[in-house]
C-alpha cells in the first residue's frame, strides 16, 4: 500500500478528513494590460440562480498546479504561442459534450478558435453524441467502446471504435453550428484509423480526394490531411477489407487559439480507460497541455468499490498521463450527486471525499462539483427543479450547461489569479518580498 493511501485510511478511521479554506490575501497590483485581460475574462458564463448551488465554492483547489497551463494561455494571448490543447476525459456526463462545450466556447471566445477538436461518428456507433455532430453510413459498422465488458474489437482515442467485418462502407460526418450559432469549419484533419488505405473527401469547396495509408498494424500512427479550403464535414471510405475507425481531430491549421478535445463514454470508469492499450498509444497525438478528468458516478454504482480501489485507479491514470508528458497540467473534478435505488447514492460522497484527500496530498488541482452543486442531499433539489432526467442519474441539458459554465468560471478565476501572481509564490510571502526590495 502506498504512503498516500496509508495516510488516507488512517485519517478516515479517525474522522480527520476535512477541507481547509485559507483566507484570501489582498491581490498584488499588476500591470494595466493584465488587469484589462482579467476584467474581460471575468464575465461569467453561469447566470442562473438556484439557492442549492454554492457559487462561493466555484473555485479550483490547489490551483497553483495549473500555473503551467495558465502560462501557456498568457503566451497564446500575447501571440508567442500558436496553440493550447485541452483534453477532457469522462463518462456519460461528458459524452454529450454539453459540459465541455461550455468550457470550449468560453476559452475559444477569449483565446481564439483553433478548431472543433476530436470528433467521432456517434450515430454510426448507435449511441448518443454531441449536439453539433451529425454522422451517417452507407452500411453497418460494428461498434465498440471501452465500457463494454466483452468488446468485439479495440477502442481507440475517442473511447470508441468502429470496424467493418466485410467490404467497404462510407462514413459521413458533418459539423453543425456552435453555441453562438456560427457554422463550424476546419481545413486540417488528423485521422485515427486502423491498418489499410482510406479515401477522404471534404464537404465544401475542396473537391479533391485524399488517400491515406495506415501502414502500422496497431493504428498508433496518425494520418494528417491539409485541405485546400475550409470544410464543414468529410466523407471517409476504407479500401481495406476489415477497416477500423477511431476518430478524427478537426482543426484550423493557421488559426492560433485553443483546441478542446472531448472524450466521453457512457458507463466508463477510470479502470476501463486504464486497461485500453490503444487509447494510451493514441492519446499523445493530442498534445494536451491540460487534462481534465471527470468520472466517479459509475464507480459509485460498481459493486465491491472501495475508496482505496478508487484512488488506486485514479492514481494509475494520473501516472499514465505523467508518463506521456510530465509537464502537462491535470485537473480532476468530483461528480455531482445522483440517485441509486430511489435514494441519494452515499457512495458518491465517500469517493469524492477520498478524491479530495488524495488531490490535496498530491497537490493536484481539483474542482469540487459535488460541493458546488449542493453536496449531500442535493440531488433531490435538482430533481424538484426538473434538472435531473427520469433515471435520476443523468442531468437535463440545461443542468449540464450550467455545470459547464461553472467549470469555465472556475478556470477563468484561476487564470485571473495567475495574472495577479504569476510567480506562484503565496501572495502574503510575495507581498513581503516586494516590500523588502
C-alpha positions as CSV (number, residue, x, y, z in Angstrom):
1,X,0.0,0.0,0.0
2,X,1.5,3.3,-0.9
3,X,2.1,6.2,1.5
4,X,-0.8,8.4,0.3
5,X,-3.3,5.6,0.7
6,X,-2.0,4.7,4.1
7,X,-2.4,8.4,5.2
8,X,-5.9,8.4,3.8
9,X,-7.0,5.2,5.6
10,X,-5.5,6.4,8.9
11,X,-7.3,9.7,8.7
12,X,-10.7,8.4,7.6
13,X,-10.6,6.0,10.6
14,X,-10.1,9.0,12.8
15,X,-12.7,11.1,11.1
16,X,-10.0,13.5,10.2
17,X,-10.8,14.3,6.6
18,X,-11.7,18.0,6.1
19,X,-11.3,20.7,3.6
20,X,-9.3,23.7,4.7
21,X,-10.1,27.0,3.2
22,X,-7.3,29.5,3.5
23,X,-8.4,33.2,3.8
24,X,-7.7,35.1,0.6
25,X,-5.0,37.7,0.8
26,X,-5.2,41.1,-0.9
27,X,-4.2,40.9,-4.6
28,X,-0.9,42.4,-5.5
29,X,-1.2,45.1,-8.1
30,X,-0.5,44.1,-11.7
31,X,0.3,45.9,-14.9
32,X,-2.7,47.6,-16.5
33,X,-2.7,45.2,-19.5
34,X,-3.1,42.2,-17.1
35,X,-5.9,44.0,-15.3
36,X,-7.7,44.6,-18.6
37,X,-7.4,41.0,-19.6
38,X,-8.5,39.8,-16.2
39,X,-11.6,42.0,-16.3
40,X,-12.6,40.9,-19.8
41,X,-12.3,37.2,-18.9
42,X,-14.2,37.7,-15.6
43,X,-17.6,37.9,-17.4
44,X,-19.3,34.8,-16.2
45,X,-21.0,32.2,-18.4
46,X,-23.1,31.0,-15.5
47,X,-26.0,33.3,-14.8
48,X,-28.7,31.0,-13.3
49,X,-30.0,31.5,-9.8
50,X,-30.7,28.4,-7.6
51,X,-30.2,28.5,-3.9
52,X,-28.7,25.0,-3.7
53,X,-25.8,26.0,-6.0
54,X,-22.9,27.4,-3.9
55,X,-21.1,29.8,-6.3
56,X,-18.8,30.8,-3.5
57,X,-17.2,27.4,-3.7
58,X,-16.8,27.6,-7.5
59,X,-13.0,27.7,-7.4
60,X,-10.2,25.2,-8.1
61,X,-8.3,23.9,-5.1
62,X,-4.5,23.5,-5.5
63,X,-4.9,25.9,-8.4
64,X,-1.1,26.6,-8.4
65,X,-0.9,23.2,-10.2
66,X,-2.4,24.9,-13.3
67,X,0.4,27.5,-13.5
68,X,2.0,25.9,-16.5
69,X,-1.3,25.8,-18.3
70,X,-2.2,29.4,-17.5
71,X,1.3,30.5,-18.6
72,X,0.7,28.9,-21.9
73,X,-2.6,30.8,-22.2
74,X,-0.8,34.0,-21.5
75,X,1.7,33.2,-24.2
76,X,-1.1,32.4,-26.6
77,X,-2.8,35.7,-25.8
78,X,0.4,37.6,-26.4
79,X,1.0,35.9,-29.8
80,X,4.0,34.0,-28.5
81,X,2.3,30.6,-28.9
82,X,0.1,29.2,-31.7
83,X,-1.9,26.5,-29.9
84,X,-3.0,25.4,-26.4
85,X,-4.6,21.9,-26.2
86,X,-7.1,20.7,-23.6
87,X,-8.5,17.1,-23.3
88,X,-11.4,16.3,-21.1
89,X,-11.9,12.5,-20.3
90,X,-15.1,11.3,-18.7
91,X,-18.2,9.1,-18.7
92,X,-21.8,9.6,-19.8
93,X,-21.9,13.0,-18.2
94,X,-19.2,14.1,-20.7
95,X,-20.1,12.1,-23.8
96,X,-22.9,14.6,-25.0
97,X,-20.2,17.3,-24.8
98,X,-22.6,19.7,-23.1
99,X,-20.4,20.4,-20.1
100,X,-17.2,20.6,-22.2
101,X,-18.7,22.7,-25.0
102,X,-19.4,25.5,-22.4
103,X,-15.7,25.4,-21.4
104,X,-14.6,25.2,-25.1
105,X,-16.8,28.1,-26.1
106,X,-15.5,30.3,-23.2
107,X,-11.9,29.6,-23.9
108,X,-12.1,29.9,-27.6
109,X,-14.1,33.2,-27.4
110,X,-11.3,34.7,-25.5
111,X,-8.1,33.0,-26.6
112,X,-9.0,32.1,-30.2
113,X,-10.7,29.2,-32.0
114,X,-8.3,26.6,-33.3
115,X,-11.0,24.1,-34.4
116,X,-13.6,21.6,-33.2
117,X,-11.1,19.1,-32.0
118,X,-11.7,15.4,-31.6
119,X,-14.9,14.0,-33.2
120,X,-16.4,10.6,-33.7
121,X,-19.4,9.3,-35.7
122,X,-21.6,8.5,-32.7
123,X,-24.8,7.9,-34.7
124,X,-22.9,5.3,-36.8
125,X,-22.0,3.6,-33.5
126,X,-25.7,3.8,-32.5
127,X,-25.1,5.9,-29.4
128,X,-25.8,9.5,-28.3
129,X,-23.3,12.2,-29.1
130,X,-22.6,15.9,-29.1
131,X,-25.4,18.1,-30.4
132,X,-23.1,19.7,-33.1
133,X,-22.0,16.4,-34.8
134,X,-24.1,14.6,-37.4
135,X,-23.0,11.3,-38.9
136,X,-24.3,8.5,-41.1
137,X,-23.1,5.5,-43.1
138,X,-23.9,3.6,-46.3
139,X,-23.6,0.3,-44.5
140,X,-23.4,-1.2,-41.0
141,X,-20.3,-0.9,-38.8
142,X,-19.6,-3.0,-35.7
143,X,-19.2,-0.6,-32.7
144,X,-17.0,-1.0,-29.7
145,X,-16.4,1.1,-26.6
146,X,-14.1,0.9,-23.6
147,X,-17.0,0.3,-21.1
148,X,-18.1,-3.0,-22.9
149,X,-17.2,-6.0,-20.7
150,X,-16.6,-8.1,-23.8
151,X,-15.8,-5.6,-26.6
152,X,-15.9,-7.1,-30.1
153,X,-12.9,-5.0,-31.1
154,X,-10.5,-2.5,-29.7
155,X,-11.4,1.1,-28.7
156,X,-9.1,4.0,-29.5
157,X,-8.6,7.7,-28.8
158,X,-12.3,8.5,-28.6
159,X,-13.1,5.6,-26.2
160,X,-14.9,4.1,-29.1
161,X,-14.1,2.1,-32.3
162,X,-15.9,1.1,-35.5
163,X,-15.0,-2.0,-37.5
164,X,-16.2,-3.3,-40.8
165,X,-16.2,-7.1,-40.9
166,X,-16.7,-7.4,-44.7
167,X,-16.5,-5.0,-47.6
168,X,-16.4,-1.2,-47.8
169,X,-18.6,1.4,-46.1
170,X,-18.6,5.1,-46.4
171,X,-18.9,7.2,-43.2
172,X,-20.1,10.8,-43.4
173,X,-19.5,13.3,-40.6
174,X,-20.7,16.9,-40.6
175,X,-20.4,19.8,-38.1
176,X,-23.4,21.9,-37.1
177,X,-23.3,25.5,-35.8
178,X,-21.7,26.1,-32.4
179,X,-23.2,27.7,-29.3
180,X,-23.2,31.1,-30.9
181,X,-25.0,29.7,-34.0
182,X,-21.8,30.1,-36.1
183,X,-21.1,27.4,-38.7
184,X,-18.0,25.5,-37.7
185,X,-15.3,24.6,-40.2
186,X,-11.8,23.2,-40.5
187,X,-9.0,22.9,-43.0
188,X,-6.9,20.2,-41.3
189,X,-7.8,16.6,-40.4
190,X,-5.8,14.3,-38.1
191,X,-7.2,10.8,-38.6
192,X,-7.1,7.9,-36.1
193,X,-7.6,4.8,-38.3
194,X,-6.6,1.1,-38.4
195,X,-4.4,-0.5,-40.9
196,X,-5.1,0.0,-44.6
197,X,-5.9,2.7,-47.2
198,X,-8.7,5.3,-46.9
199,X,-10.2,7.8,-49.3
200,X,-11.2,11.1,-47.7
201,X,-13.3,13.9,-49.4
202,X,-14.2,17.1,-47.7
203,X,-17.7,18.5,-47.6
204,X,-17.3,22.0,-49.0
205,X,-15.4,23.7,-51.9
206,X,-12.5,21.3,-51.9
207,X,-13.3,18.7,-54.5
208,X,-10.1,16.7,-54.1
209,X,-10.0,13.1,-52.9
210,X,-7.2,12.4,-50.4
211,X,-5.9,8.9,-50.0
212,X,-4.1,8.0,-46.8
213,X,-2.4,4.7,-46.0
214,X,-2.1,3.4,-42.4
215,X,0.9,1.1,-42.6
216,X,1.1,0.2,-38.9
217,X,-1.0,-2.7,-37.6
218,X,-1.6,-1.1,-34.2
219,X,-3.2,2.1,-35.5
220,X,-0.9,4.4,-33.5
221,X,0.4,6.5,-36.4
222,X,-1.9,9.4,-37.1
223,X,-2.7,10.4,-40.7
224,X,-2.9,14.1,-41.4
225,X,-4.6,15.9,-44.3
226,X,-4.2,19.6,-45.1
227,X,-7.3,20.6,-47.2
228,X,-7.2,23.2,-50.0
229,X,-10.2,25.1,-48.4
230,X,-12.3,25.2,-45.3
231,X,-14.9,22.4,-44.9
232,X,-17.9,21.7,-42.7
233,X,-17.5,17.9,-42.8
234,X,-15.9,14.9,-44.5
235,X,-16.7,11.5,-46.1
236,X,-14.3,8.7,-45.4
237,X,-14.3,5.3,-47.1
238,X,-11.9,2.4,-46.5
239,X,-10.2,0.4,-49.2
240,X,-9.1,-2.3,-46.8
241,X,-11.2,-5.5,-46.2
242,X,-11.6,-5.1,-42.4
243,X,-11.0,-1.5,-41.6
244,X,-11.2,0.2,-38.1
245,X,-12.0,3.9,-37.4
246,X,-11.4,5.5,-34.1
247,X,-11.9,9.3,-34.6
248,X,-10.6,12.5,-36.1
249,X,-9.4,15.8,-34.9
250,X,-10.8,18.7,-37.0
251,X,-8.6,21.8,-36.8
252,X,-7.9,25.2,-38.2
253,X,-4.3,24.9,-39.4
254,X,-3.3,28.6,-39.3
255,X,-5.7,29.9,-36.6
256,X,-4.0,30.5,-33.2
257,X,-6.2,29.5,-30.3
258,X,-7.5,26.7,-28.0
259,X,-8.2,23.2,-29.3
260,X,-10.5,21.4,-26.9
261,X,-11.0,17.6,-27.2
262,X,-13.9,15.8,-25.5
263,X,-13.6,12.1,-24.7
264,X,-16.6,10.7,-23.0
265,X,-18.0,7.2,-22.9
266,X,-21.3,6.0,-21.4
267,X,-20.7,3.7,-18.4
268,X,-16.9,4.4,-18.3
269,X,-14.7,4.2,-15.2
270,X,-11.1,5.1,-14.6
271,X,-10.3,1.4,-14.6
272,X,-11.6,0.8,-18.1
273,X,-9.6,3.7,-19.6
274,X,-6.5,2.4,-17.8
275,X,-6.9,-1.0,-19.4
276,X,-7.3,0.0,-23.0
277,X,-3.8,-0.1,-24.6
278,X,-4.7,1.6,-27.9
279,X,-6.3,4.6,-26.1
280,X,-3.0,5.3,-24.4
281,X,-1.0,4.7,-27.6
282,X,-3.1,7.3,-29.5
283,X,-3.6,9.9,-26.7
284,X,-0.2,11.5,-27.0
285,X,-1.1,12.7,-30.5
286,X,-3.5,15.2,-29.0
287,X,-0.5,17.0,-27.4
288,X,-2.6,18.1,-24.4
289,X,-1.4,21.0,-22.2
290,X,-4.3,20.3,-19.8
291,X,-6.1,17.1,-18.9
292,X,-9.5,17.3,-17.2
293,X,-10.5,14.0,-15.6
294,X,-14.3,13.8,-14.9
295,X,-15.5,10.4,-13.6
296,X,-16.9,8.8,-10.4
297,X,-20.6,8.1,-11.0
298,X,-20.1,4.6,-12.4
299,X,-17.5,3.8,-9.7
300,X,-20.1,4.7,-7.1
301,X,-22.5,2.2,-8.6
302,X,-19.9,-0.6,-9.0
303,X,-20.3,-3.5,-6.6
304,X,-17.2,-4.0,-4.5
305,X,-15.9,-0.5,-4.9
306,X,-13.9,1.0,-2.0
307,X,-12.2,4.3,-1.5
308,X,-8.8,2.5,-1.7
309,X,-9.6,0.8,-5.0
310,X,-11.0,4.1,-6.4
311,X,-7.9,6.2,-5.5
312,X,-5.6,3.5,-6.9
313,X,-7.4,3.7,-10.2
314,X,-7.3,7.5,-10.3
315,X,-3.6,7.4,-9.4
316,X,-2.9,5.0,-12.2
317,X,-4.5,7.3,-14.8
318,X,-2.5,10.3,-13.4
319,X,0.7,8.2,-13.6
320,X,-0.1,7.3,-17.2
321,X,-0.7,10.9,-18.2
322,X,2.5,12.0,-16.5
323,X,4.4,9.3,-18.4
324,X,3.0,10.9,-21.7
325,X,4.0,14.4,-20.6
326,X,5.3,15.2,-17.1
327,X,4.8,18.9,-17.8
328,X,1.1,18.7,-18.7
329,X,-1.3,20.1,-16.2
330,X,-4.0,17.8,-14.7
331,X,-7.4,19.0,-13.2
332,X,-9.6,16.4,-11.6
333,X,-13.4,17.0,-11.0
334,X,-15.6,15.4,-8.4
335,X,-19.0,14.1,-9.6
336,X,-22.4,15.6,-8.7
337,X,-24.8,13.7,-6.5
338,X,-27.3,11.3,-8.1
339,X,-29.7,8.6,-7.0
340,X,-29.3,4.8,-6.6
341,X,-32.3,2.6,-5.9
342,X,-34.6,5.6,-5.5
343,X,-32.4,7.5,-3.0
344,X,-29.3,9.6,-2.9
345,X,-26.2,7.4,-3.5
346,X,-24.0,7.8,-0.4
347,X,-21.0,6.2,-2.1
348,X,-20.6,9.3,-4.3
349,X,-19.8,11.4,-1.3
350,X,-17.4,8.8,0.1
351,X,-15.5,8.6,-3.2
352,X,-15.4,12.4,-3.6
353,X,-14.0,12.8,0.0
354,X,-11.3,10.3,-0.8
355,X,-10.6,12.0,-4.1
356,X,-10.2,15.4,-2.4
357,X,-7.9,14.0,0.2
358,X,-5.7,12.4,-2.5
359,X,-5.6,15.5,-4.6
360,X,-4.7,17.7,-1.6
361,X,-1.9,15.4,-0.5
362,X,-0.5,15.2,-4.1
363,X,-1.1,18.9,-4.9
364,X,-3.3,18.0,-7.8
365,X,-5.8,20.7,-8.8
366,X,-9.4,19.7,-8.1
367,X,-12.8,21.2,-8.9
368,X,-15.4,20.1,-6.4
369,X,-18.6,19.9,-8.4
370,X,-20.2,17.8,-5.6
371,X,-20.0,20.7,-3.1
372,X,-20.7,23.4,-5.7
373,X,-23.9,21.8,-6.7
374,X,-25.1,21.4,-3.1
375,X,-23.3,18.5,-1.6
376,X,-25.1,15.7,0.3
377,X,-28.8,15.5,-0.5
378,X,-28.6,18.0,-3.3
379,X,-29.8,15.5,-6.0
380,X,-33.3,15.9,-4.6
381,X,-33.2,19.7,-5.1
382,X,-32.0,19.2,-8.7
383,X,-34.9,16.7,-9.2
384,X,-37.5,19.1,-7.7
385,X,-36.3,21.8,-10.1
386,X,-36.7,19.4,-13.1
387,X,-32.9,19.4,-13.7
388,X,-32.5,15.7,-13.4
389,X,-33.6,13.2,-16.1
390,X,-36.1,10.4,-15.3
391,X,-33.3,7.9,-14.4
392,X,-32.3,10.3,-11.6
393,X,-28.6,9.8,-12.6
394,X,-28.2,12.0,-15.6
395,X,-29.0,15.7,-15.7
396,X,-31.1,17.7,-18.2
397,X,-29.3,19.6,-21.0
398,X,-29.9,22.9,-19.1
399,X,-28.3,21.5,-16.0
400,X,-25.2,20.2,-17.8
401,X,-24.8,23.6,-19.5
402,X,-24.9,25.2,-16.0
403,X,-22.3,22.8,-14.7
404,X,-20.1,23.6,-17.8
405,X,-20.4,27.3,-17.3
406,X,-19.5,26.9,-13.6
407,X,-16.3,25.0,-14.6
408,X,-15.4,27.7,-17.1
409,X,-15.9,30.3,-14.5
410,X,-13.6,28.4,-12.1
411,X,-10.9,28.1,-14.7
412,X,-11.3,31.9,-15.5
413,X,-10.9,32.8,-11.8
414,X,-7.8,30.7,-11.7
415,X,-6.4,32.5,-14.7
416,X,-7.1,35.9,-13.3
417,X,-5.4,34.9,-10.0
418,X,-2.4,33.7,-12.0
419,X,-2.2,37.1,-13.7
420,X,-2.1,38.7,-10.3
421,X,0.5,36.3,-9.0
422,X,2.3,34.6,-12.0
423,X,5.3,33.6,-9.8
424,X,3.3,31.0,-7.9
425,X,4.7,32.3,-4.6
426,X,1.9,32.5,-2.0
427,X,0.6,36.1,-2.0
428,X,1.4,37.1,1.6
429,X,5.0,35.9,1.1
430,X,5.2,37.7,-2.3
431,X,3.9,40.9,-0.7
432,X,6.7,40.7,2.0
433,X,9.4,40.2,-0.7
434,X,8.1,43.1,-2.7
435,X,8.1,45.4,0.3
436,X,11.7,44.5,1.2
437,X,13.1,45.3,-2.2
